Amino acid sequence: MKSICTLVLVFCTALAFGQTKTPATTSAPAPTVNFCGQNIEVAGGCASTSPYQVKCDKYEITWMYMDYAVMRTAPEEFARQMKKEHKKTDMAPFECYIAGKPAKGYKLSYMTEAGGIAYQLIVSGVASGQPVLVQLTLDIDPYKNEDIPALPRQIVQLSPTTQLTTAK
């Protein structure tokens, strides 16, 4: 019996000294969202409020997966609905890309309750074989790709020849 107790004590001691400590600075991996099969890292200061939405101080991006039949009419109807929600909204169509594939979009601009101007891109297309509608709201007017923050730019890209302006 003594030999069993001694073996258990030696075994427990070996386990205790054989374990390595993890450094206190080890951090959890950055959160990600999945857009049409592509994992995209959510930057610090931003929050993924659902699997299909990321909110940051300067932008908010949301996407909805659709079927092909709905994709034919939904983007324009959605843009019109958003225009009705905000008084004095300017709206203009434009050509762009979703995840590198050709897409169509609408740019809206309107006054916010805080007195600023919001710029909203409503874009629809097919990414990785999946029809998708993307809504990107920014606090700056996006004239070129560099005006779109890093995370949404992985999803929506402006055409190199596109100069985004809004018309009434």
NUNU-904883 format. One line per 4 residues: number of its first residue (from 0); their letters; for each residue x, z, y of N, C-alpha, C, O. Coordinates in nm, 2 decimals. Layout:
! residues N
NUM = A = X Z Y X Z Y X Z Y X Z Y ~ ... .
! end
This chain:
! residues 168
0 = MKSI = 0.08 0.00 -0.12 0.00 0.00 0.00 0.09 0.00 0.12 0.06 -0.07 0.22 ~ 0.20 0.08 0.12 0.29 0.08 0.23 0.35 -0.05 0.26 0.36 -0.09 0.38 ~ 0.38 -0.13 0.15 0.44 -0.26 0.17 0.34 -0.35 0.24 0.38 -0.44 0.32 ~ 0.21 -0.34 0.21 0.10 -0.43 0.27 0.09 -0.39 0.42 0.08 -0.48 0.50 .
4 = CTLV = 0.09 -0.26 0.45 0.08 -0.22 0.59 0.20 -0.27 0.66 0.19 -0.31 0.78 ~ 0.32 -0.26 0.60 0.44 -0.30 0.67 0.44 -0.45 0.69 0.47 -0.50 0.80 ~ 0.39 -0.53 0.59 0.38 -0.68 0.61 0.28 -0.71 0.72 0.31 -0.80 0.80 ~ 0.17 -0.64 0.73 0.07 -0.67 0.83 0.13 -0.64 0.97 0.11 -0.71 1.07 .
8 = LVFC = 0.20 -0.52 0.98 0.26 -0.48 1.11 0.37 -0.59 1.15 0.37 -0.63 1.26 ~ 0.45 -0.63 1.05 0.55 -0.73 1.08 0.49 -0.87 1.13 0.53 -0.93 1.22 ~ 0.38 -0.90 1.06 0.31 -1.03 1.09 0.25 -1.02 1.23 0.26 -1.12 1.30 ~ 0.18 -0.91 1.26 0.12 -0.90 1.39 0.23 -0.89 1.50 0.21 -0.95 1.61 .
12 = TALA = 0.34 -0.83 1.48 0.45 -0.83 1.57 0.50 -0.97 1.60 0.53 -1.01 1.71 ~ 0.52 -1.04 1.49 0.57 -1.18 1.50 0.47 -1.26 1.58 0.52 -1.34 1.66 ~ 0.35 -1.25 1.55 0.25 -1.32 1.63 0.25 -1.29 1.78 0.24 -1.38 1.86 ~ 0.26 -1.16 1.81 0.26 -1.12 1.95 0.38 -1.17 2.02 0.37 -1.22 2.14 .
16 = FGQT = 0.50 -1.17 1.96 0.62 -1.21 2.03 0.64 -1.37 2.02 0.71 -1.42 2.10 ~ 0.57 -1.43 1.92 0.59 -1.57 1.90 0.50 -1.66 2.00 0.52 -1.78 2.01 ~ 0.40 -1.59 2.06 0.31 -1.67 2.15 0.38 -1.69 2.29 0.45 -1.61 2.34 ~ 0.36 -1.81 2.34 0.41 -1.84 2.47 0.30 -1.82 2.57 0.18 -1.85 2.55 .
20 = KTPA = 0.34 -1.78 2.69 0.24 -1.77 2.80 0.23 -1.90 2.87 0.32 -1.97 2.89 ~ 0.10 -1.93 2.91 0.08 -2.04 2.99 0.11 -2.00 3.14 0.07 -1.89 3.18 ~ 0.17 -2.09 3.21 0.20 -2.05 3.35 0.07 -2.04 3.43 -0.03 -2.10 3.40 ~ 0.07 -1.94 3.52 -0.05 -1.92 3.60 -0.08 -2.03 3.69 -0.20 -2.04 3.74 .
24 = TTSA = 0.01 -2.12 3.72 -0.02 -2.24 3.80 -0.08 -2.36 3.73 -0.12 -2.45 3.80 ~ -0.10 -2.35 3.60 -0.17 -2.45 3.53 -0.31 -2.47 3.58 -0.39 -2.37 3.58 ~ -0.34 -2.59 3.63 -0.48 -2.61 3.68 -0.56 -2.69 3.59 -0.50 -2.77 3.51 ~ -0.69 -2.68 3.60 -0.78 -2.77 3.53 -0.76 -2.91 3.57 -0.73 -2.93 3.69 .
28 = PAPT = -0.79 -3.00 3.48 -0.78 -3.14 3.53 -0.89 -3.17 3.64 -0.99 -3.11 3.64 ~ -0.86 -3.27 3.72 -0.95 -3.30 3.83 -1.08 -3.35 3.77 -1.08 -3.42 3.67 ~ -1.19 -3.32 3.83 -1.32 -3.37 3.78 -1.33 -3.52 3.80 -1.26 -3.58 3.89 ~ -1.40 -3.59 3.71 -1.42 -3.73 3.71 -1.57 -3.76 3.70 -1.65 -3.68 3.66 .
32 = VNFC = -1.60 -3.89 3.75 -1.73 -3.94 3.73 -1.71 -4.07 3.65 -1.60 -4.13 3.66 ~ -1.81 -4.12 3.58 -1.80 -4.24 3.50 -1.89 -4.34 3.56 -2.01 -4.33 3.57 ~ -1.83 -4.45 3.61 -1.90 -4.56 3.66 -1.88 -4.68 3.57 -1.78 -4.74 3.56 ~ -1.99 -4.72 3.50 -1.99 -4.83 3.41 -1.87 -4.83 3.31 -1.81 -4.94 3.29 .
36 = GQNI = -1.84 -4.72 3.26 -1.73 -4.70 3.16 -1.60 -4.68 3.22 -1.50 -4.66 3.14 ~ -1.59 -4.67 3.35 -1.46 -4.64 3.42 -1.46 -4.50 3.47 -1.55 -4.47 3.55 ~ -1.37 -4.42 3.42 -1.36 -4.28 3.47 -1.29 -4.28 3.61 -1.18 -4.34 3.62 ~ -1.35 -4.22 3.71 -1.29 -4.22 3.84 -1.27 -4.08 3.89 -1.37 -4.00 3.88 .
40 = EVAG = -1.15 -4.04 3.93 -1.12 -3.90 3.97 -1.19 -3.87 4.10 -1.19 -3.95 4.20 ~ -1.26 -3.75 4.11 -1.32 -3.71 4.23 -1.22 -3.63 4.31 -1.16 -3.53 4.26 ~ -1.19 -3.67 4.43 -1.09 -3.61 4.51 -1.13 -3.47 4.56 -1.25 -3.43 4.56 ~ -1.03 -3.39 4.59 -1.05 -3.26 4.64 -1.14 -3.27 4.77 -1.13 -3.36 4.85 .
44 = GCAS = -1.22 -3.17 4.79 -1.31 -3.17 4.90 -1.44 -3.24 4.88 -1.53 -3.25 4.96 ~ -1.45 -3.30 4.76 -1.57 -3.38 4.72 -1.63 -3.31 4.60 -1.57 -3.23 4.53 ~ -1.76 -3.33 4.59 -1.83 -3.27 4.47 -1.91 -3.38 4.40 -1.98 -3.46 4.47 ~ -1.91 -3.38 4.27 -2.00 -3.46 4.19 -2.13 -3.38 4.17 -2.13 -3.29 4.09 .
48 = TSPY = -2.23 -3.42 4.24 -2.35 -3.35 4.24 -2.44 -3.39 4.12 -2.54 -3.32 4.09 ~ -2.41 -3.50 4.06 -2.47 -3.55 3.93 -2.38 -3.65 3.87 -2.28 -3.68 3.93 ~ -2.41 -3.70 3.75 -2.32 -3.80 3.69 -2.32 -3.93 3.77 -2.23 -4.01 3.74 ~ -2.41 -3.94 3.86 -2.42 -4.07 3.93 -2.41 -4.05 4.08 -2.45 -4.14 4.16 .
52 = QVKC = -2.35 -3.94 4.13 -2.34 -3.92 4.27 -2.22 -3.83 4.31 -2.19 -3.74 4.24 ~ -2.15 -3.87 4.42 -2.04 -3.79 4.47 -2.07 -3.78 4.62 -2.10 -3.87 4.69 ~ -2.05 -3.65 4.67 -2.07 -3.62 4.81 -1.94 -3.57 4.86 -1.88 -3.48 4.80 ~ -1.90 -3.62 4.98 -1.79 -3.57 5.05 -1.83 -3.55 5.20 -1.94 -3.57 5.24 .
56 = DKYE = -1.73 -3.50 5.28 -1.76 -3.48 5.42 -1.79 -3.61 5.49 -1.88 -3.61 5.58 ~ -1.73 -3.72 5.46 -1.74 -3.84 5.54 -1.82 -3.95 5.47 -1.84 -4.06 5.52 ~ -1.86 -3.93 5.34 -1.94 -4.03 5.27 -2.01 -3.97 5.16 -1.99 -3.85 5.11 ~ -2.11 -4.05 5.11 -2.19 -4.01 4.99 -2.21 -4.14 4.91 -2.25 -4.24 4.97 .
60 = ITWM = -2.18 -4.14 4.78 -2.21 -4.26 4.70 -2.29 -4.22 4.58 -2.27 -4.12 4.51 ~ -2.39 -4.31 4.55 -2.49 -4.29 4.44 -2.50 -4.42 4.37 -2.50 -4.53 4.44 ~ -2.52 -4.42 4.24 -2.55 -4.55 4.17 -2.66 -4.53 4.07 -2.68 -4.42 4.02 ~ -2.73 -4.64 4.04 -2.84 -4.63 3.95 -2.82 -4.75 3.85 -2.80 -4.87 3.90 .
64 = YMDY = -2.83 -4.73 3.73 -2.82 -4.83 3.63 -2.96 -4.90 3.62 -3.06 -4.82 3.62 ~ -2.97 -5.03 3.61 -3.10 -5.10 3.60 -3.10 -5.20 3.48 -2.99 -5.21 3.41 ~ -3.21 -5.26 3.46 -3.21 -5.37 3.37 -3.21 -5.50 3.45 -3.24 -5.50 3.57 ~ -3.19 -5.61 3.39 -3.18 -5.74 3.46 -3.30 -5.78 3.53 -3.29 -5.83 3.64 .
68 = AVMR = -3.42 -5.75 3.48 -3.54 -5.79 3.54 -3.56 -5.71 3.67 -3.61 -5.77 3.77 ~ -3.53 -5.59 3.67 -3.55 -5.50 3.79 -3.45 -5.54 3.90 -3.47 -5.53 4.02 ~ -3.33 -5.58 3.85 -3.22 -5.61 3.94 -3.25 -5.73 4.04 -3.20 -5.74 4.15 ~ -3.34 -5.82 4.00 -3.37 -5.93 4.08 -3.44 -5.89 4.21 -3.41 -5.96 4.31 .
72 = TAPE = -3.52 -5.79 4.21 -3.60 -5.76 4.33 -3.57 -5.62 4.38 -3.59 -5.59 4.50 ~ -3.52 -5.53 4.30 -3.49 -5.39 4.35 -3.40 -5.37 4.46 -3.43 -5.30 4.55 ~ -3.29 -5.44 4.47 -3.19 -5.42 4.58 -3.26 -5.45 4.72 -3.25 -5.37 4.81 ~ -3.32 -5.56 4.73 -3.39 -5.59 4.86 -3.50 -5.50 4.89 -3.51 -5.45 5.01 .
76 = EFAR = -3.58 -5.46 4.79 -3.69 -5.37 4.81 -3.63 -5.23 4.85 -3.69 -5.16 4.94 ~ -3.53 -5.19 4.79 -3.47 -5.06 4.82 -3.41 -5.06 4.96 -3.43 -4.96 5.04 ~ -3.35 -5.17 5.00 -3.29 -5.18 5.14 -3.41 -5.17 5.24 -3.40 -5.11 5.35 ~ -3.52 -5.24 5.21 -3.63 -5.24 5.30 -3.69 -5.10 5.31 -3.73 -5.05 5.42 .
80 = QMKK = -3.70 -5.03 5.20 -3.75 -4.89 5.20 -3.66 -4.80 5.28 -3.71 -4.72 5.36 ~ -3.53 -4.82 5.27 -3.44 -4.73 5.35 -3.45 -4.77 5.50 -3.44 -4.68 5.58 ~ -3.48 -4.89 5.53 -3.49 -4.93 5.67 -3.62 -4.87 5.73 -3.62 -4.82 5.84 ~ -3.72 -4.85 5.65 -3.85 -4.79 5.69 -3.83 -4.64 5.71 -3.89 -4.58 5.80 .
84 = EHKK = -3.74 -4.58 5.63 -3.72 -4.43 5.64 -3.65 -4.39 5.78 -3.68 -4.28 5.82 ~ -3.57 -4.48 5.83 -3.50 -4.45 5.95 -3.55 -4.54 6.07 -3.55 -4.66 6.05 ~ -3.58 -4.48 6.18 -3.63 -4.56 6.29 -3.51 -4.64 6.35 -3.40 -4.60 6.35 ~ -3.55 -4.76 6.40 -3.45 -4.85 6.47 -3.33 -4.87 6.38 -3.21 -4.86 6.42 .
88 = TDMA = -3.35 -4.91 6.26 -3.25 -4.95 6.16 -3.21 -5.09 6.17 -3.30 -5.18 6.17 ~ -3.08 -5.12 6.18 -3.03 -5.26 6.18 -3.00 -5.29 6.03 -2.94 -5.21 5.96 ~ -3.03 -5.41 5.99 -3.00 -5.45 5.85 -2.95 -5.59 5.84 -3.00 -5.68 5.91 ~ -2.84 -5.62 5.76 -2.79 -5.75 5.75 -2.73 -5.77 5.60 -2.68 -5.67 5.55 .
92 = PFEC = -2.76 -5.89 5.54 -2.70 -5.91 5.41 -2.55 -5.94 5.41 -2.50 -5.99 5.52 ~ -2.48 -5.92 5.30 -2.34 -5.96 5.30 -2.30 -5.98 5.15 -2.37 -5.93 5.06 ~ -2.19 -6.05 5.13 -2.14 -6.07 5.00 -2.02 -5.97 4.97 -1.95 -5.94 5.07 ~ -2.01 -5.92 4.85 -1.91 -5.82 4.82 -1.88 -5.82 4.67 -1.91 -5.92 4.60 .
96 = YIAG = -1.82 -5.72 4.62 -1.78 -5.70 4.48 -1.82 -5.56 4.43 -1.81 -5.47 4.51 ~ -1.86 -5.55 4.31 -1.88 -5.42 4.24 -1.78 -5.43 4.12 -1.79 -5.51 4.03 ~ -1.69 -5.33 4.13 -1.58 -5.32 4.02 -1.52 -5.46 4.00 -1.49 -5.49 3.89 ~ -1.49 -5.53 4.11 -1.42 -5.66 4.10 -1.51 -5.78 4.07 -1.45 -5.89 4.07 .
100 = KPAK = -1.63 -5.76 4.05 -1.72 -5.87 4.01 -1.81 -5.90 4.13 -1.85 -5.81 4.21 ~ -1.84 -6.03 4.16 -1.93 -6.07 4.27 -2.06 -5.99 4.27 -2.12 -5.98 4.17 ~ -2.10 -5.95 4.39 -2.22 -5.88 4.41 -2.28 -5.91 4.55 -2.22 -5.98 4.63 ~ -2.40 -5.87 4.57 -2.47 -5.89 4.70 -2.51 -5.76 4.75 -2.53 -5.66 4.68 .
104 = GYKL = -2.51 -5.75 4.89 -2.55 -5.62 4.95 -2.62 -5.64 5.08 -2.63 -5.74 5.13 ~ -2.66 -5.52 5.13 -2.72 -5.51 5.26 -2.65 -5.39 5.33 -2.62 -5.29 5.27 ~ -2.62 -5.42 5.46 -2.56 -5.31 5.54 -2.67 -5.27 5.64 -2.73 -5.35 5.71 ~ -2.69 -5.14 5.64 -2.78 -5.08 5.73 -2.71 -4.98 5.83 -2.61 -4.92 5.79 .
108 = SYMT = -2.75 -4.97 5.95 -2.70 -4.87 6.04 -2.81 -4.81 6.12 -2.91 -4.88 6.15 ~ -2.81 -4.68 6.13 -2.92 -4.61 6.20 -2.86 -4.48 6.26 -2.76 -4.43 6.22 ~ -2.94 -4.42 6.35 -2.91 -4.30 6.41 -2.94 -4.18 6.32 -3.04 -4.18 6.25 ~ -2.85 -4.08 6.31 -2.88 -3.96 6.23 -2.95 -3.86 6.31 -2.95 -3.87 6.44 .
112 = EAGG = -3.00 -3.76 6.25 -3.06 -3.64 6.32 -2.96 -3.57 6.40 -3.00 -3.51 6.51 ~ -2.83 -3.57 6.37 -2.73 -3.51 6.45 -2.69 -3.59 6.57 -2.61 -3.54 6.65 ~ -2.74 -3.71 6.58 -2.71 -3.79 6.70 -2.60 -3.89 6.67 -2.57 -3.97 6.77 ~ -2.54 -3.90 6.56 -2.44 -4.00 6.52 -2.50 -4.12 6.46 -2.62 -4.13 6.46 .
116 = IAYQ = -2.42 -4.21 6.41 -2.46 -4.33 6.35 -2.42 -4.32 6.20 -2.30 -4.29 6.17 ~ -2.51 -4.36 6.11 -2.47 -4.37 5.97 -2.47 -4.51 5.93 -2.55 -4.59 5.98 ~ -2.38 -4.55 5.84 -2.37 -4.69 5.79 -2.39 -4.68 5.64 -2.32 -4.60 5.57 ~ -2.48 -4.76 5.60 -2.52 -4.76 5.46 -2.50 -4.90 5.39 -2.55 -4.99 5.45 .
120 = LIVS = -2.43 -4.90 5.28 -2.42 -5.02 5.21 -2.50 -5.01 5.08 -2.48 -4.91 5.00 ~ -2.59 -5.10 5.06 -2.67 -5.11 4.94 -2.63 -5.23 4.87 -2.65 -5.34 4.91 ~ -2.56 -5.21 4.75 -2.50 -5.32 4.68 -2.55 -5.33 4.54 -2.57 -5.23 4.47 ~ -2.58 -5.45 4.49 -2.62 -5.47 4.35 -2.54 -5.58 4.28 -2.50 -5.68 4.35 .
124 = GVAS = -2.51 -5.56 4.15 -2.44 -5.66 4.08 -2.43 -5.61 3.93 -2.50 -5.52 3.89 ~ -2.34 -5.67 3.86 -2.32 -5.64 3.72 -2.17 -5.60 3.70 -2.08 -5.67 3.74 ~ -2.15 -5.48 3.65 -2.02 -5.42 3.62 -2.01 -5.39 3.47 -2.09 -5.31 3.42 ~ -1.91 -5.44 3.40 -1.90 -5.42 3.26 -2.02 -5.45 3.18 -2.06 -5.37 3.09 .
128 = GQPV = -2.09 -5.55 3.22 -2.22 -5.59 3.15 -2.34 -5.51 3.19 -2.44 -5.53 3.13 ~ -2.33 -5.42 3.28 -2.44 -5.33 3.32 -2.48 -5.36 3.46 -2.41 -5.35 3.56 ~ -2.61 -5.40 3.48 -2.66 -5.42 3.61 -2.67 -5.28 3.68 -2.71 -5.18 3.62 ~ -2.63 -5.28 3.81 -2.62 -5.15 3.88 -2.65 -5.17 4.03 -2.62 -5.27 4.08 .
132 = LVQL = -2.71 -5.07 4.09 -2.73 -5.06 4.23 -2.65 -4.95 4.29 -2.66 -4.83 4.24 ~ -2.57 -4.97 4.39 -2.49 -4.87 4.45 -2.53 -4.85 4.59 -2.56 -4.94 4.67 ~ -2.54 -4.72 4.63 -2.58 -4.69 4.77 -2.46 -4.60 4.82 -2.43 -4.50 4.77 ~ -2.39 -4.65 4.93 -2.28 -4.59 4.99 -2.31 -4.56 5.14 -2.34 -4.65 5.21 .
136 = TLDI = -2.31 -4.43 5.17 -2.34 -4.40 5.31 -2.21 -4.34 5.37 -2.15 -4.25 5.32 ~ -2.17 -4.40 5.49 -2.05 -4.36 5.55 -2.07 -4.32 5.70 -2.18 -4.34 5.75 ~ -1.97 -4.25 5.75 -1.99 -4.21 5.89 -1.91 -4.30 5.98 -1.90 -4.28 6.11 ~ -1.84 -4.40 5.93 -1.77 -4.50 6.01 -1.82 -4.64 5.97 -1.87 -4.66 5.86 .
140 = DPYK = -1.81 -4.73 6.06 -1.86 -4.87 6.03 -1.75 -4.94 5.95 -1.64 -4.96 6.00 ~ -1.78 -4.98 5.83 -1.68 -5.05 5.74 -1.66 -5.20 5.77 -1.75 -5.28 5.72 ~ -1.56 -5.23 5.84 -1.54 -5.37 5.87 -1.45 -5.44 5.76 -1.46 -5.56 5.74 ~ -1.37 -5.36 5.69 -1.27 -5.41 5.59 -1.26 -5.30 5.48 -1.30 -5.19 5.50 .
144 = NEDI = -1.20 -5.34 5.37 -1.19 -5.25 5.25 -1.12 -5.12 5.29 -1.16 -5.02 5.23 ~ -1.02 -5.13 5.37 -0.95 -5.00 5.41 -1.04 -4.90 5.48 -1.00 -4.78 5.49 ~ -1.15 -4.94 5.53 -1.25 -4.85 5.60 -1.33 -4.78 5.50 -1.40 -4.68 5.53 ~ -1.33 -4.82 5.37 -1.40 -4.75 5.26 -1.31 -4.65 5.20 -1.20 -4.69 5.16 .
148 = PALP = -1.35 -4.53 5.18 -1.26 -4.43 5.12 -1.23 -4.47 4.97 -1.29 -4.55 4.91 ~ -1.12 -4.41 4.92 -1.06 -4.45 4.79 -1.16 -4.45 4.68 -1.16 -4.55 4.60 ~ -1.23 -4.34 4.66 -1.32 -4.34 4.54 -1.43 -4.45 4.55 -1.44 -4.52 4.45 ~ -1.50 -4.46 4.66 -1.60 -4.57 4.66 -1.54 -4.71 4.66 -1.60 -4.80 4.61 .
152 = RQIV = -1.42 -4.72 4.70 -1.35 -4.85 4.70 -1.32 -4.90 4.56 -1.30 -5.02 4.54 ~ -1.31 -4.80 4.47 -1.29 -4.84 4.33 -1.42 -4.90 4.27 -1.42 -4.97 4.17 ~ -1.53 -4.88 4.34 -1.66 -4.93 4.29 -1.71 -5.05 4.37 -1.74 -5.15 4.32 ~ -1.70 -5.03 4.51 -1.75 -5.14 4.60 -1.63 -5.19 4.68 -1.56 -5.11 4.74 .
156 = QLSP = -1.61 -5.32 4.68 -1.51 -5.38 4.76 -1.57 -5.49 4.85 -1.66 -5.57 4.80 ~ -1.53 -5.50 4.97 -1.58 -5.61 5.06 -1.50 -5.74 5.02 -1.39 -5.74 4.98 ~ -1.57 -5.85 5.04 -1.51 -5.98 5.02 -1.40 -5.99 5.13 -1.42 -5.95 5.25 ~ -1.28 -6.05 5.10 -1.18 -6.07 5.20 -1.22 -6.14 5.33 -1.17 -6.12 5.44 .
160 = TTQL = -1.32 -6.23 5.31 -1.37 -6.31 5.42 -1.49 -6.25 5.50 -1.53 -6.30 5.60 ~ -1.54 -6.13 5.44 -1.65 -6.07 5.50 -1.61 -5.99 5.62 -1.52 -5.91 5.62 ~ -1.68 -6.01 5.73 -1.67 -5.93 5.85 -1.81 -5.86 5.86 -1.90 -5.93 5.91 ~ -1.82 -5.74 5.82 -1.95 -5.67 5.82 -1.99 -5.64 5.97 -1.93 -5.57 6.04 .
164 = TTAK = -2.11 -5.69 6.00 -2.17 -5.66 6.12 -2.32 -5.64 6.08 -2.36 -5.67 5.97 ~ -2.39 -5.58 6.17 -2.53 -5.55 6.14 -2.62 -5.63 6.24 -2.59 -5.63 6.36 ~ -2.72 -5.69 6.19 -2.82 -5.76 6.28 -2.95 -5.69 6.27 -2.98 -5.62 6.17 ~ -3.03 -5.71 6.37 -3.16 -5.65 6.37 -3.26 -5.72 6.30 -3.38 -5.68 6.29 .
! end
